[in-house]
């Protein structure tokens, strides 16, 4: 199935470029996070998004009421049941985001070379020369000559819907700016970003905490995307908060790196977080354009070596209004995959874009093509060298399973796991074939009621490249005997056959625990 992989170091045959892409059950090994919003919240559209390849649904709480997001997540649950496609839920916090408030929602025209005043007085009406903002400390944070950027929702880079300002003077709490380009701002809210300036606001705001403890708890959120993560302490603080909210102590925290401050503390943040989101929209303003790709490559590499998912954002902005990406965007998606990203996050493209389903489908196809030329051999050697010796027991088993699968040209790796950790370690070595992670539920009690673990672990692997989870029957205990292992394995093989990734005479690598020992075995299927 995956035996004819090209390596980028080899010349790519023109014939392979001209061959049509073959459809497969797993659209791509790289995962797609879709942001659900006004254009993508009906059961029908969400179902189509799941079928197209979305495996994580992101809910962006920097805008919209809780009731709006609750209706959307209820529709997601219906879509999951009807399509039988697993999907994880990600809550993206608003964080210390600065916004311009336009209560009238009338479009505001700003003319180049004229002055505009930013004021913290939100009772005033937004006009062409006065913009109310939601932060009172801006005049203390900036100085003359600083750059301020204002754009709708997310930064498009389009000079007609976003504006660059240069600070000229401070007048008590107001900030007077020179407009650098003509633009029309439309809608009720625009994001305001001050380049390379620390904004003295908490990373997890009171509003974020309220949303997490109500909406997050009610919907068992799998991931918390921590906007504007600037220090490792931000992640520790969020984890401490989640630990007091029942089942949310299992929620994984993804640090969203959005500015120079987060970038300069990247290593310590990576140690604390469960994964990283590279928010290239904001970073593209804080960093010079020629440095953005360098940060992406360095950050993704560090995530890969740590075995933690790296998620890249802002790849096909133009598909918000168009049916096809630009050539540069298509290449950008492929390069994100070749850099080693686990997932691509779609924001405005699915939130308010006209073509959410088509966007997911096209991004999935680009990812699948890029994966065919991913140099796994080089990556494997690099990772083994980085991990060094002696390896931990689990790491050596995981790397051995991947090496064996590649040597025998296995069609899939099946990993029987209760915590999901073994499967994630296998995925860390980027095998060229899918890893079916069979999560075996464990029974636990709090002396009042019985509950099964496993659902969180299964859904949380939906953001890891190459990992495809399925839940085993709860009657199979985690403390496995060979008999229960064989029955679980049969279910996994049947699942693979039904999906079309396993065929007669295929070789399969199985990673499982037998008693206290971890075992890697190779099986060859009969007719």
Secondary structure as UniProt FT lines:
FT   TURN            3..4
FT   TURN            8..9
FT   HELIX           14..18
FT   STRAND          31..35
FT   TURN            38..39
FT   HELIX           43..52
FT   STRAND          54..60
FT   TURN            61..62
FT   HELIX           66..83
FT   STRAND          88..92
FT   STRAND          98..101
FT   TURN            103..104
FT   STRAND          108..110
FT   TURN            112..113
FT   STRAND          115..119
FT   TURN            122..123
FT   TURN            128..129
FT   STRAND          130..133
FT   HELIX           138..141
FT   TURN            144..145
FT   STRAND          147..152
FT   TURN            159..161
FT   STRAND          162..171
FT   TURN            172..173
FT   STRAND          174..179
FT   STRAND          183..185
FT   STRAND          189..194
FT   TURN            195..196
FT   HELIX           206..211
FT   HELIX           212..216
FT   HELIX           217..218
FT   TURN            219..220
FT   STRAND          223..226
FT   TURN            227..228
FT   HELIX           232..243
FT   HELIX           246..250
FT   STRAND          252..257
FT   HELIX           260..264
FT   HELIX           266..272
FT   STRAND          275..278
FT   HELIX           280..286
FT   HELIX           289..306
FT   STRAND          309..313
FT   HELIX           317..320
FT   HELIX           327..339
FT   STRAND          343..346
FT   HELIX           348..351
FT   HELIX           356..372
FT   HELIX           376..387
FT   HELIX           393..407
FT   TURN            408..409
FT   STRAND          412..417
FT   HELIX           421..428
FT   STRAND          434..439
FT   STRAND          442..445
FT   STRAND          450..453
FT   HELIX           455..460
FT   HELIX           461..463
FT   TURN            465..466
FT   STRAND          467..471
FT   TURN            474..475
FT   HELIX           482..499
FT   TURN            504..505
FT   STRAND          507..514
FT   TURN            515..516
FT   STRAND          517..524
//
